[in-house]
């Protein structure tokens, strides 16, 4: 019930974060070499994802290196096809022609996505 949510939010805040997560985040933000390496790695992987998406005839957009928005007339069918291959995307209720696809975590995930997209 909304009353319970309001009481909980009052006590723990809108989005509580553990002290361990805060400590790890602070350490990461102080590590400029890690930041540079991570930015470069994410950009490289995002570019590879863009090439894959475009090679399958889909259109991608997005400036965030963590995910891409895919435009396709059959987003609903593509969502279910990718789910059947263990790839979760985010459909948009207000925009049925787009899906949000996260950056694959590693080479194995990238290969699995490539196989799924090539066999739509």
Biopython code that builds the backbone (N, CA, C, O; Angstrom):
import numpy as np
from Bio.PDB.StructureBuilder import StructureBuilder

atoms = [
    (1, "UNK", "N", (0.828, -1.205, 0.000)),
    (1, "UNK", "CA", (0.000, 0.000, 0.000)),
    (1, "UNK", "C", (0.867, 1.261, 0.000)),
    (1, "UNK", "O", (1.970, 1.257, 0.546)),
    (2, "UNK", "N", (0.378, 2.320, -0.601)),
    (2, "UNK", "CA", (1.143, 3.578, -0.681)),
    (2, "UNK", "C", (1.590, 4.110, 0.686)),
    (2, "UNK", "O", (2.659, 4.709, 0.801)),
    (3, "UNK", "N", (0.772, 3.892, 1.716)),
    (3, "UNK", "CA", (1.144, 4.388, 3.047)),
    (3, "UNK", "C", (2.401, 3.687, 3.554)),
    (3, "UNK", "O", (3.256, 4.320, 4.173)),
    (4, "UNK", "N", (2.520, 2.398, 3.300)),
    (4, "UNK", "CA", (3.696, 1.633, 3.731)),
    (4, "UNK", "C", (4.936, 2.101, 2.973)),
    (4, "UNK", "O", (6.009, 2.263, 3.554)),
    (5, "UNK", "N", (4.774, 2.315, 1.678)),
    (5, "UNK", "CA", (5.899, 2.780, 0.864)),
    (5, "UNK", "C", (6.391, 4.125, 1.378)),
    (5, "UNK", "O", (7.596, 4.349, 1.484)),
    (6, "UNK", "N", (5.465, 5.014, 1.694)),
    (6, "UNK", "CA", (5.845, 6.341, 2.204)),
    (6, "UNK", "C", (6.612, 6.222, 3.517)),
    (6, "UNK", "O", (7.603, 6.924, 3.719)),
    (7, "UNK", "N", (6.165, 5.342, 4.411)),
    (7, "UNK", "CA", (6.859, 5.150, 5.695)),
    (7, "UNK", "C", (8.259, 4.564, 5.477)),
    (7, "UNK", "O", (9.227, 5.018, 6.087)),
    (8, "UNK", "N", (8.361, 3.558, 4.609)),
    (8, "UNK", "CA", (9.663, 2.960, 4.323)),
    (8, "UNK", "C", (10.602, 3.974, 3.693)),
    (8, "UNK", "O", (11.768, 4.060, 4.079)),
    (9, "UNK", "N", (10.114, 4.737, 2.735)),
    (9, "UNK", "CA", (10.938, 5.738, 2.067)),
    (9, "UNK", "C", (11.426, 6.791, 3.066)),
    (9, "UNK", "O", (12.550, 7.282, 2.960)),
    (10, "UNK", "N", (10.582, 7.129, 4.022)),
    (10, "UNK", "CA", (10.965, 8.089, 5.050)),
    (10, "UNK", "C", (12.127, 7.550, 5.892)),
    (10, "UNK", "O", (13.028, 8.303, 6.262)),
    (11, "UNK", "N", (12.105, 6.258, 6.193)),
    (11, "UNK", "CA", (13.135, 5.660, 7.045)),
    (11, "UNK", "C", (14.426, 5.300, 6.316)),
    (11, "UNK", "O", (15.512, 5.451, 6.875)),
    (12, "UNK", "N", (14.322, 4.827, 5.078)),
    (12, "UNK", "CA", (15.543, 4.357, 4.396)),
    (12, "UNK", "C", (15.936, 5.198, 3.191)),
    (12, "UNK", "O", (16.986, 4.956, 2.595)),
    (13, "UNK", "N", (15.137, 6.160, 2.826)),
    (13, "UNK", "CA", (15.457, 6.994, 1.677)),
    (13, "UNK", "C", (14.897, 6.406, 0.397)),
    (13, "UNK", "O", (14.422, 5.271, 0.377)),
    (14, "UNK", "N", (14.958, 7.194, -0.678)),
    (14, "UNK", "CA", (14.369, 6.779, -1.954)),
    (14, "UNK", "C", (15.170, 5.653, -2.610)),
    (14, "UNK", "O", (14.603, 4.809, -3.304)),
    (15, "UNK", "N", (16.493, 5.639, -2.389)),
    (15, "UNK", "CA", (17.312, 4.633, -3.044)),
    (15, "UNK", "C", (18.530, 4.353, -2.171)),
    (15, "UNK", "O", (19.609, 4.892, -2.419)),
    (16, "UNK", "N", (18.365, 3.520, -1.160)),
    (16, "UNK", "CA", (19.476, 3.270, -0.244)),
    (16, "UNK", "C", (20.613, 2.517, -0.936)),
    (16, "UNK", "O", (20.381, 1.635, -1.763)),
    (17, "UNK", "N", (21.833, 2.880, -0.586)),
    (17, "UNK", "CA", (23.027, 2.242, -1.144)),
    (17, "UNK", "C", (23.860, 1.747, 0.030)),
    (17, "UNK", "O", (24.038, 2.465, 1.014)),
    (18, "UNK", "N", (24.372, 0.524, -0.069)),
    (18, "UNK", "CA", (25.156, -0.042, 1.020)),
    (18, "UNK", "C", (26.472, 0.702, 1.196)),
    (18, "UNK", "O", (26.971, 1.336, 0.267)),
    (19, "UNK", "N", (27.019, 0.616, 2.389)),
    (19, "UNK", "CA", (28.299, 1.280, 2.656)),
    (19, "UNK", "C", (29.416, 0.663, 1.822)),
    (19, "UNK", "O", (30.347, 1.367, 1.430)),
    (20, "UNK", "N", (29.343, -0.632, 1.543)),
    (20, "UNK", "CA", (30.357, -1.269, 0.694)),
    (20, "UNK", "C", (30.305, -0.702, -0.727)),
    (20, "UNK", "O", (31.348, -0.429, -1.321)),
    (21, "UNK", "N", (29.106, -0.523, -1.270)),
    (21, "UNK", "CA", (28.964, 0.033, -2.616)),
    (21, "UNK", "C", (29.479, 1.473, -2.663)),
    (21, "UNK", "O", (30.097, 1.883, -3.645)),
    (22, "UNK", "N", (29.227, 2.222, -1.619)),
    (22, "UNK", "CA", (29.722, 3.604, -1.561)),
    (22, "UNK", "C", (31.247, 3.616, -1.537)),
    (22, "UNK", "O", (31.871, 4.402, -2.250)),
    (23, "UNK", "N", (31.849, 2.754, -0.726)),
    (23, "UNK", "CA", (33.315, 2.692, -0.631)),
    (23, "UNK", "C", (33.935, 2.290, -1.967)),
    (23, "UNK", "O", (34.939, 2.869, -2.383)),
    (24, "UNK", "N", (33.347, 1.310, -2.638)),
    (24, "UNK", "CA", (33.857, 0.869, -3.940)),
    (24, "UNK", "C", (33.723, 1.997, -4.962)),
    (24, "UNK", "O", (34.645, 2.247, -5.739)),
    (25, "UNK", "N", (32.592, 2.666, -4.960)),
    (25, "UNK", "CA", (32.386, 3.788, -5.882)),
    (25, "UNK", "C", (33.372, 4.917, -5.642)),
    (25, "UNK", "O", (33.901, 5.489, -6.595)),
    (26, "UNK", "N", (33.623, 5.241, -4.395)),
    (26, "UNK", "CA", (34.593, 6.296, -4.074)),
    (26, "UNK", "C", (35.992, 5.920, -4.547)),
    (26, "UNK", "O", (36.711, 6.754, -5.097)),
    (27, "UNK", "N", (36.377, 4.657, -4.332)),
    (27, "UNK", "CA", (37.702, 4.201, -4.782)),
    (27, "UNK", "C", (37.801, 4.275, -6.302)),
    (27, "UNK", "O", (38.821, 4.703, -6.842)),
    (28, "UNK", "N", (36.748, 3.861, -6.984)),
    (28, "UNK", "CA", (36.760, 3.897, -8.449)),
    (28, "UNK", "C", (36.877, 5.326, -8.963)),
    (28, "UNK", "O", (37.600, 5.580, -9.927)),
    (29, "UNK", "N", (36.183, 6.248, -8.338)),
    (29, "UNK", "CA", (36.218, 7.646, -8.785)),
    (29, "UNK", "C", (37.569, 8.315, -8.530)),
    (29, "UNK", "O", (37.884, 9.332, -9.148)),
    (30, "UNK", "N", (38.360, 7.754, -7.631)),
    (30, "UNK", "CA", (39.705, 8.295, -7.379)),
    (30, "UNK", "C", (40.758, 7.673, -8.296)),
    (30, "UNK", "O", (41.900, 8.132, -8.327)),
    (31, "UNK", "N", (40.385, 6.639, -9.036)),
    (31, "UNK", "CA", (41.335, 5.899, -9.874)),
    (31, "UNK", "C", (41.235, 6.395, -11.319)),
    (31, "UNK", "O", (40.474, 5.843, -12.113)),
    (32, "UNK", "N", (41.992, 7.421, -11.654)),
    (32, "UNK", "CA", (41.889, 8.026, -12.979)),
    (32, "UNK", "C", (42.333, 7.076, -14.089)),
    (32, "UNK", "O", (41.800, 7.140, -15.197)),
    (33, "UNK", "N", (43.292, 6.201, -13.815)),
    (33, "UNK", "CA", (43.710, 5.227, -14.833)),
    (33, "UNK", "C", (42.569, 4.260, -15.141)),
    (33, "UNK", "O", (42.309, 3.953, -16.304)),
    (34, "UNK", "N", (41.894, 3.785, -14.110)),
    (34, "UNK", "CA", (40.756, 2.878, -14.307)),
    (34, "UNK", "C", (39.654, 3.585, -15.091)),
    (34, "UNK", "O", (39.056, 3.001, -15.995)),
    (35, "UNK", "N", (39.390, 4.839, -14.744)),
    (35, "UNK", "CA", (38.348, 5.599, -15.441)),
    (35, "UNK", "C", (38.677, 5.716, -16.927)),
    (35, "UNK", "O", (37.815, 5.468, -17.770)),
    (36, "UNK", "N", (39.898, 6.086, -17.253)),
    (36, "UNK", "CA", (40.300, 6.229, -18.665)),
    (36, "UNK", "C", (40.199, 4.906, -19.403)),
    (36, "UNK", "O", (39.676, 4.845, -20.516)),
    (37, "UNK", "N", (40.702, 3.847, -18.781)),
    (37, "UNK", "CA", (40.655, 2.515, -19.408)),
    (37, "UNK", "C", (39.219, 2.061, -19.618)),
    (37, "UNK", "O", (38.883, 1.522, -20.672)),
    (38, "UNK", "N", (38.379, 2.275, -18.626)),
    (38, "UNK", "CA", (36.974, 1.860, -18.721)),
    (38, "UNK", "C", (36.241, 2.640, -19.800)),
    (38, "UNK", "O", (35.476, 2.061, -20.571)),
    (39, "UNK", "N", (36.464, 3.941, -19.865)),
    (39, "UNK", "CA", (35.824, 4.752, -20.907)),
    (39, "UNK", "C", (36.221, 4.279, -22.297)),
    (39, "UNK", "O", (35.374, 4.151, -23.180)),
    (40, "UNK", "N", (37.506, 4.020, -22.488)),
    (40, "UNK", "CA", (37.981, 3.556, -23.798)),
    (40, "UNK", "C", (37.395, 2.193, -24.128)),
    (40, "UNK", "O", (36.966, 1.954, -25.257)),
    (41, "UNK", "N", (37.375, 1.298, -23.146)),
    (41, "UNK", "CA", (36.836, -0.045, -23.360)),
    (41, "UNK", "C", (35.352, 0.011, -23.703)),
    (41, "UNK", "O", (34.900, -0.672, -24.622)),
    (42, "UNK", "N", (34.600, 0.814, -22.972)),
    (42, "UNK", "CA", (33.163, 0.930, -23.248)),
    (42, "UNK", "C", (32.907, 1.521, -24.630)),
    (42, "UNK", "O", (32.006, 1.071, -25.338)),
    (43, "UNK", "N", (33.686, 2.516, -25.016)),
    (43, "UNK", "CA", (33.513, 3.123, -26.340)),
    (43, "UNK", "C", (33.789, 2.105, -27.441)),
    (43, "UNK", "O", (33.049, 2.035, -28.422)),
    (44, "UNK", "N", (34.850, 1.318, -27.283)),
    (44, "UNK", "CA", (35.195, 0.286, -28.274)),
    (44, "UNK", "C", (34.082, -0.748, -28.386)),
    (44, "UNK", "O", (33.681, -1.126, -29.487)),
    (45, "UNK", "N", (33.589, -1.202, -27.238)),
    (45, "UNK", "CA", (32.529, -2.213, -27.240)),
    (45, "UNK", "C", (31.219, -1.651, -27.786)),
    (45, "UNK", "O", (30.487, -2.357, -28.479)),
    (46, "UNK", "N", (30.916, -0.385, -27.482)),
    (46, "UNK", "CA", (29.698, 0.241, -28.001)),
    (46, "UNK", "C", (29.776, 0.389, -29.521)),
    (46, "UNK", "O", (28.780, 0.190, -30.217)),
    (47, "UNK", "N", (30.943, 0.733, -30.029)),
    (47, "UNK", "CA", (31.117, 0.836, -31.481)),
    (47, "UNK", "C", (30.934, -0.523, -32.150)),
    (47, "UNK", "O", (30.330, -0.618, -33.218)),
    (48, "UNK", "N", (31.457, -1.572, -31.517)),
    (48, "UNK", "CA", (31.276, -2.923, -32.059)),
    (48, "UNK", "C", (29.798, -3.302, -32.054)),
    (48, "UNK", "O", (29.310, -3.928, -32.996)),
    (49, "UNK", "N", (29.086, -2.922, -30.991)),
    (49, "UNK", "CA", (27.650, -3.194, -30.929)),
    (49, "UNK", "C", (26.910, -2.442, -32.030)),
    (49, "UNK", "O", (26.019, -2.999, -32.671)),
    (50, "UNK", "N", (27.273, -1.184, -32.252)),
    (50, "UNK", "CA", (26.654, -0.410, -33.337)),
    (50, "UNK", "C", (26.876, -1.096, -34.685)),
    (50, "UNK", "O", (25.946, -1.217, -35.482)),
    (51, "UNK", "N", (28.104, -1.545, -34.941)),
    (51, "UNK", "CA", (28.400, -2.226, -36.211)),
    (51, "UNK", "C", (27.549, -3.485, -36.360)),
    (51, "UNK", "O", (27.020, -3.754, -37.439)),
    (52, "UNK", "N", (27.417, -4.255, -35.283)),
    (52, "UNK", "CA", (26.599, -5.466, -35.341)),
    (52, "UNK", "C", (25.144, -5.103, -35.622)),
    (52, "UNK", "O", (24.519, -5.683, -36.510)),
    (53, "UNK", "N", (24.616, -4.168, -34.888)),
    (53, "UNK", "CA", (23.212, -3.776, -35.065)),
    (53, "UNK", "C", (22.967, -3.324, -36.505)),
    (53, "UNK", "O", (22.008, -3.758, -37.144)),
    (54, "UNK", "N", (23.833, -2.458, -37.007)),
    (54, "UNK", "CA", (23.650, -1.948, -38.372)),
    (54, "UNK", "C", (23.834, -3.043, -39.421)),
    (54, "UNK", "O", (23.177, -3.017, -40.462)),
    (55, "UNK", "N", (24.719, -4.004, -39.157)),
    (55, "UNK", "CA", (24.946, -5.081, -40.128)),
    (55, "UNK", "C", (23.738, -6.004, -40.263)),
    (55, "UNK", "O", (23.623, -6.739, -41.244)),
    (56, "UNK", "N", (22.843, -5.967, -39.286)),
    (56, "UNK", "CA", (21.644, -6.801, -39.356)),
    (56, "UNK", "C", (20.443, -6.021, -39.871)),
    (56, "UNK", "O", (19.323, -6.531, -39.880)),
    (57, "UNK", "N", (20.680, -4.774, -40.303)),
    (57, "UNK", "CA", (19.606, -3.977, -40.882)),
    (57, "UNK", "C", (18.800, -3.180, -39.876)),
    (57, "UNK", "O", (17.823, -2.531, -40.249)),
    (58, "UNK", "N", (19.182, -3.215, -38.626)),
    (58, "UNK", "CA", (18.483, -2.441, -37.606)),
    (58, "UNK", "C", (19.127, -1.064, -37.488)),
    (58, "UNK", "O", (20.240, -0.840, -37.964)),
    (59, "UNK", "N", (18.424, -0.166, -36.858)),
    (59, "UNK", "CA", (18.919, 1.189, -36.653)),
    (59, "UNK", "C", (19.128, 1.380, -35.155)),
    (59, "UNK", "O", (18.244, 1.074, -34.355)),
    (60, "UNK", "N", (20.298, 1.885, -34.778)),
    (60, "UNK", "CA", (20.560, 2.132, -33.361)),
    (60, "UNK", "C", (20.796, 3.613, -33.124)),
    (60, "UNK", "O", (21.191, 4.360, -34.019)),
    (61, "UNK", "N", (20.538, 4.008, -31.884)),
    (61, "UNK", "CA", (20.822, 5.372, -31.484)),
    (61, "UNK", "C", (21.194, 5.366, -30.007)),
    (61, "UNK", "O", (20.908, 4.415, -29.279)),
    (62, "UNK", "N", (21.829, 6.432, -29.590)),
    (62, "UNK", "CA", (22.181, 6.575, -28.182)),
    (62, "UNK", "C", (23.605, 7.042, -28.009)),
    (62, "UNK", "O", (24.504, 6.630, -28.742)),
    (63, "UNK", "N", (23.803, 7.897, -27.044)),
    (63, "UNK", "CA", (25.128, 8.424, -26.760)),
    (63, "UNK", "C", (25.754, 7.740, -25.554)),
    (63, "UNK", "O", (26.951, 7.900, -25.314)),
    (64, "UNK", "N", (24.984, 6.993, -24.800)),
    (64, "UNK", "CA", (25.505, 6.285, -23.628)),
    (64, "UNK", "C", (26.165, 4.995, -24.094)),
    (64, "UNK", "O", (25.578, 4.237, -24.867)),
    (65, "UNK", "N", (27.366, 4.749, -23.631)),
    (65, "UNK", "CA", (28.080, 3.546, -24.057)),
    (65, "UNK", "C", (27.572, 2.270, -23.378)),
    (65, "UNK", "O", (28.054, 1.182, -23.690)),
    (66, "UNK", "N", (26.628, 2.379, -22.475)),
    (66, "UNK", "CA", (26.141, 1.203, -21.762)),
    (66, "UNK", "C", (24.974, 0.510, -22.464)),
    (66, "UNK", "O", (24.710, -0.664, -22.207)),
    (67, "UNK", "N", (24.286, 1.213, -23.331)),
    (67, "UNK", "CA", (23.166, 0.592, -24.045)),
    (67, "UNK", "C", (22.878, 1.355, -25.325)),
    (67, "UNK", "O", (23.354, 2.472, -25.529)),
    (68, "UNK", "N", (22.084, 0.722, -26.182)),
    (68, "UNK", "CA", (21.652, 1.329, -27.431)),
    (68, "UNK", "C", (20.141, 1.158, -27.555)),
    (68, "UNK", "O", (19.562, 0.189, -27.064)),
    (69, "UNK", "N", (19.534, 2.109, -28.212)),
    (69, "UNK", "CA", (18.110, 2.051, -28.523)),
    (69, "UNK", "C", (18.002, 1.581, -29.963)),
    (69, "UNK", "O", (18.598, 2.169, -30.866)),
    (70, "UNK", "N", (17.242, 0.523, -30.170)),
    (70, "UNK", "CA", (17.082, -0.071, -31.491)),
    (70, "UNK", "C", (15.711, 0.293, -32.037)),
    (70, "UNK", "O", (14.698, 0.137, -31.355)),
    (71, "UNK", "N", (15.685, 0.776, -33.265)),
    (71, "UNK", "CA", (14.428, 1.098, -33.944)),
    (71, "UNK", "C", (14.118, -0.011, -34.934)),
    (71, "UNK", "O", (14.953, -0.374, -35.761)),
    (72, "UNK", "N", (12.902, -0.544, -34.839)),
    (72, "UNK", "CA", (12.454, -1.570, -35.774)),
    (72, "UNK", "C", (10.929, -1.637, -35.743)),
    (72, "UNK", "O", (10.308, -1.450, -34.697)),
    (73, "UNK", "N", (10.348, -1.902, -36.889)),
    (73, "UNK", "CA", (8.891, -1.987, -36.975)),
    (73, "UNK", "C", (8.344, -3.165, -36.181)),
    (73, "UNK", "O", (7.192, -3.139, -35.749)),
    (74, "UNK", "N", (9.159, -4.199, -35.986)),
    (74, "UNK", "CA", (8.693, -5.404, -35.292)),
    (74, "UNK", "C", (9.368, -5.554, -33.924)),
    (74, "UNK", "O", (9.829, -6.643, -33.581)),
    (75, "UNK", "N", (9.428, -4.483, -33.151)),
    (75, "UNK", "CA", (10.098, -4.507, -31.843)),
    (75, "UNK", "C", (9.504, -5.572, -30.920)),
    (75, "UNK", "O", (10.237, -6.235, -30.187)),
    (76, "UNK", "N", (8.196, -5.734, -30.953)),
    (76, "UNK", "CA", (7.548, -6.738, -30.104)),
    (76, "UNK", "C", (8.062, -8.140, -30.431)),
    (76, "UNK", "O", (8.411, -8.902, -29.529)),
    (77, "UNK", "N", (8.107, -8.476, -31.713)),
    (77, "UNK", "CA", (8.599, -9.798, -32.114)),
    (77, "UNK", "C", (10.084, -9.960, -31.812)),
    (77, "UNK", "O", (10.517, -11.027, -31.376)),
    (78, "UNK", "N", (10.867, -8.906, -32.041)),
    (78, "UNK", "CA", (12.294, -8.977, -31.750)),
    (78, "UNK", "C", (12.528, -9.156, -30.254)),
    (78, "UNK", "O", (13.416, -9.908, -29.855)),
    (79, "UNK", "N", (11.744, -8.476, -29.426)),
    (79, "UNK", "CA", (11.840, -8.633, -27.976)),
    (79, "UNK", "C", (11.675, -10.102, -27.595)),
    (79, "UNK", "O", (12.485, -10.647, -26.845)),
    (80, "UNK", "N", (10.635, -10.734, -28.108)),
    (80, "UNK", "CA", (10.372, -12.140, -27.766)),
    (80, "UNK", "C", (11.441, -13.064, -28.349)),
    (80, "UNK", "O", (11.843, -14.027, -27.696)),
    (81, "UNK", "N", (11.895, -12.791, -29.539)),
    (81, "UNK", "CA", (12.957, -13.589, -30.158)),
    (81, "UNK", "C", (14.229, -13.531, -29.310)),
    (81, "UNK", "O", (14.838, -14.562, -29.025)),
    (82, "UNK", "N", (14.623, -12.335, -28.912)),
    (82, "UNK", "CA", (15.838, -12.197, -28.106)),
    (82, "UNK", "C", (15.659, -12.835, -26.731)),
    (82, "UNK", "O", (16.586, -13.457, -26.213)),
    (83, "UNK", "N", (14.473, -12.688, -26.136)),
    (83, "UNK", "CA", (14.209, -13.346, -24.842)),
    (83, "UNK", "C", (14.376, -14.856, -24.954)),
    (83, "UNK", "O", (14.914, -15.496, -24.050)),
    (84, "UNK", "N", (13.918, -15.419, -26.055)),
    (84, "UNK", "CA", (14.046, -16.865, -26.264)),
    (84, "UNK", "C", (15.506, -17.298, -26.343)),
    (84, "UNK", "O", (15.823, -18.471, -26.143)),
    (85, "UNK", "N", (16.395, -16.347, -26.637)),
    (85, "UNK", "CA", (17.831, -16.629, -26.693)),
    (85, "UNK", "C", (18.554, -16.149, -25.426)),
    (85, "UNK", "O", (19.781, -16.051, -25.399)),
    (86, "UNK", "N", (17.783, -15.856, -24.391)),
    (86, "UNK", "CA", (18.363, -15.434, -23.122)),
    (86, "UNK", "C", (18.903, -14.024, -23.127)),
    (86, "UNK", "O", (19.777, -13.690, -22.327)),
    (87, "UNK", "N", (18.394, -13.185, -24.024)),
    (87, "UNK", "CA", (18.855, -11.795, -24.133)),
    (87, "UNK", "C", (17.681, -10.896, -23.773)),
    (87, "UNK", "O", (16.688, -10.835, -24.497)),
    (88, "UNK", "N", (17.803, -10.205, -22.657)),
    (88, "UNK", "CA", (16.732, -9.345, -22.195)),
    (88, "UNK", "C", (16.940, -7.931, -22.720)),
    (88, "UNK", "O", (18.017, -7.352, -22.573)),
    (89, "UNK", "N", (15.919, -7.395, -23.320)),
    (89, "UNK", "CA", (15.921, -6.010, -23.781)),
    (89, "UNK", "C", (14.806, -5.285, -23.053)),
    (89, "UNK", "O", (13.998, -5.905, -22.363)),
    (90, "UNK", "N", (14.766, -3.991, -23.205)),
    (90, "UNK", "CA", (13.706, -3.211, -22.576)),
    (90, "UNK", "C", (12.789, -2.650, -23.640)),
    (90, "UNK", "O", (13.198, -1.800, -24.431)),
    (91, "UNK", "N", (11.541, -3.121, -23.667)),
    (91, "UNK", "CA", (10.574, -2.515, -24.580)),
    (91, "UNK", "C", (10.038, -1.217, -23.965)),
    (91, "UNK", "O", (10.135, -1.009, -22.756)),
    (92, "UNK", "N", (9.481, -0.362, -24.798)),
    (92, "UNK", "CA", (8.918, 0.902, -24.345)),
    (92, "UNK", "C", (7.412, 0.875, -24.590)),
    (92, "UNK", "O", (6.966, 0.798, -25.735)),
    (93, "UNK", "N", (6.639, 0.939, -23.524)),
    (93, "UNK", "CA", (5.180, 0.896, -23.652)),
    (93, "UNK", "C", (4.658, 2.057, -24.488)),
    (93, "UNK", "O", (3.672, 1.915, -25.211)),
    (94, "UNK", "N", (5.321, 3.202, -24.385)),
    (94, "UNK", "CA", (4.854, 4.379, -25.114)),
    (94, "UNK", "C", (5.451, 4.495, -26.517)),
    (94, "UNK", "O", (5.116, 5.417, -27.261)),
    (95, "UNK", "N", (6.323, 3.574, -26.873)),
    (95, "UNK", "CA", (6.964, 3.611, -28.190)),
    (95, "UNK", "C", (7.212, 2.180, -28.668)),
    (95, "UNK", "O", (8.300, 1.643, -28.458)),
    (96, "UNK", "N", (6.226, 1.562, -29.303)),
    (96, "UNK", "CA", (6.315, 0.150, -29.658)),
    (96, "UNK", "C", (7.305, -0.189, -30.774)),
    (96, "UNK", "O", (7.426, -1.355, -31.149)),
    (97, "UNK", "N", (8.009, 0.800, -31.305)),
    (97, "UNK", "CA", (8.965, 0.544, -32.383)),
    (97, "UNK", "C", (10.410, 0.598, -31.911)),
    (97, "UNK", "O", (11.329, 0.619, -32.730)),
    (98, "UNK", "N", (10.621, 0.622, -30.584)),
    (98, "UNK", "CA", (11.977, 0.699, -30.058)),
    (98, "UNK", "C", (12.202, -0.305, -28.934)),
    (98, "UNK", "O", (11.281, -0.650, -28.193)),
    (99, "UNK", "N", (13.438, -0.764, -28.824)),
    (99, "UNK", "CA", (13.903, -1.582, -27.708)),
    (99, "UNK", "C", (15.208, -0.982, -27.211)),
    (99, "UNK", "O", (15.955, -0.381, -27.984)),
    (100, "UNK", "N", (15.481, -1.143, -25.935)),
    (100, "UNK", "CA", (16.785, -0.746, -25.409)),
    (100, "UNK", "C", (17.574, -2.016, -25.146)),
    (100, "UNK", "O", (17.110, -2.931, -24.466)),
    (101, "UNK", "N", (18.766, -2.051, -25.695)),
    (101, "UNK", "CA", (19.649, -3.213, -25.598)),
    (101, "UNK", "C", (20.899, -2.822, -24.842)),
    (101, "UNK", "O", (21.573, -1.859, -25.209)),
    (102, "UNK", "N", (21.216, -3.556, -23.789)),
    (102, "UNK", "CA", (22.419, -3.291, -23.016)),
    (102, "UNK", "C", (23.663, -3.777, -23.728)),
    (102, "UNK", "O", (23.606, -4.667, -24.576)),
    (103, "UNK", "N", (24.773, -3.187, -23.374)),
    (103, "UNK", "CA", (26.073, -3.582, -23.925)),
    (103, "UNK", "C", (26.398, -4.988, -23.437)),
    (103, "UNK", "O", (26.382, -5.232, -22.231)),
    (104, "UNK", "N", (26.694, -5.925, -24.351)),
    (104, "UNK", "CA", (27.057, -7.272, -23.912)),
    (104, "UNK", "C", (28.260, -7.236, -22.963)),
    (104, "UNK", "O", (29.191, -6.453, -23.154)),
    (105, "UNK", "N", (28.225, -8.089, -21.944)),
    (105, "UNK", "CA", (29.248, -8.068, -20.897)),
    (105, "UNK", "C", (30.603, -8.584, -21.372)),
    (105, "UNK", "O", (31.646, -8.123, -20.908)),
    (106, "UNK", "N", (30.583, -9.536, -22.292)),
    (106, "UNK", "CA", (31.855, -10.133, -22.717)),
    (106, "UNK", "C", (31.708, -10.701, -24.131)),
    (106, "UNK", "O", (30.651, -10.595, -24.752)),
    (107, "UNK", "N", (32.788, -11.301, -24.622)),
    (107, "UNK", "CA", (32.798, -11.832, -25.995)),
    (107, "UNK", "C", (31.736, -12.915, -26.186)),
    (107, "UNK", "O", (31.122, -12.995, -27.250)),
    (108, "UNK", "N", (31.517, -13.736, -25.182)),
    (108, "UNK", "CA", (30.509, -14.792, -25.284)),
    (108, "UNK", "C", (29.104, -14.225, -25.429)),
    (108, "UNK", "O", (28.308, -14.710, -26.234)),
    (109, "UNK", "N", (28.808, -13.198, -24.646)),
    (109, "UNK", "CA", (27.493, -12.552, -24.750)),
    (109, "UNK", "C", (27.336, -11.858, -26.098)),
    (109, "UNK", "O", (26.254, -11.870, -26.686)),
    (110, "UNK", "N", (28.409, -11.259, -26.581)),
    (110, "UNK", "CA", (28.367, -10.581, -27.876)),
    (110, "UNK", "C", (28.084, -11.601, -28.984)),
    (110, "UNK", "O", (27.277, -11.342, -29.876)),
    (111, "UNK", "N", (28.744, -12.752, -28.926)),
    (111, "UNK", "CA", (28.538, -13.809, -29.919)),
    (111, "UNK", "C", (27.104, -14.329, -29.868)),
    (111, "UNK", "O", (26.486, -14.562, -30.907)),
    (112, "UNK", "N", (26.580, -14.508, -28.661)),
    (112, "UNK", "CA", (25.198, -14.983, -28.512)),
    (112, "UNK", "C", (24.228, -13.968, -29.103)),
    (112, "UNK", "O", (23.271, -14.351, -29.776)),
    (113, "UNK", "N", (24.461, -12.682, -28.863)),
    (113, "UNK", "CA", (23.613, -11.635, -29.441)),
    (113, "UNK", "C", (23.723, -11.638, -30.966)),
    (113, "UNK", "O", (22.714, -11.535, -31.663)),
    (114, "UNK", "N", (24.933, -11.756, -31.475)),
    (114, "UNK", "CA", (25.133, -11.773, -32.928)),
    (114, "UNK", "C", (24.379, -12.934, -33.568)),
    (114, "UNK", "O", (23.712, -12.749, -34.586)),
    (115, "UNK", "N", (24.475, -14.120, -32.991)),
    (115, "UNK", "CA", (23.754, -15.286, -33.533)),
    (115, "UNK", "C", (22.241, -15.055, -33.501)),
    (115, "UNK", "O", (21.538, -15.379, -34.458)),
    (116, "UNK", "N", (21.751, -14.498, -32.405)),
    (116, "UNK", "CA", (20.307, -14.267, -32.287)),
    (116, "UNK", "C", (19.833, -13.232, -33.309)),
    (116, "UNK", "O", (18.784, -13.406, -33.930)),
    (117, "UNK", "N", (20.598, -12.164, -33.484)),
    (117, "UNK", "CA", (20.187, -11.122, -34.436)),
    (117, "UNK", "C", (20.279, -11.590, -35.889)),
    (117, "UNK", "O", (19.513, -11.135, -36.739)),
    (118, "UNK", "N", (21.201, -12.484, -36.170)),
    (118, "UNK", "CA", (21.356, -12.964, -37.542)),
    (118, "UNK", "C", (20.301, -14.022, -37.890)),
    (118, "UNK", "O", (20.139, -14.370, -39.060)),
    (119, "UNK", "N", (19.599, -14.524, -36.906)),
    (119, "UNK", "CA", (18.581, -15.564, -37.155)),
    (119, "UNK", "C", (17.205, -15.102, -36.724)),
    (119, "UNK", "O", (16.432, -15.868, -36.148)),
    (120, "UNK", "N", (16.905, -13.851, -37.004)),
    (120, "UNK", "CA", (15.575, -13.308, -36.672)),
    (120, "UNK", "C", (14.592, -13.773, -37.710)),
    (120, "UNK", "O", (13.409, -13.438, -37.634)),
]
sb = StructureBuilder()
sb.init_structure("model")
sb.init_model(0)
sb.init_chain("A")
sb.init_seg("    ")
for serial, (resi, resn, name, xyz) in enumerate(atoms, 1):
    if name == "N":
        sb.init_residue(resn, " ", resi, " ")
    sb.init_atom(name, np.array(xyz, "f"), 0.0, 1.0, " ", f" {name:<3s}", serial, name[0])
structure = sb.get_structure()
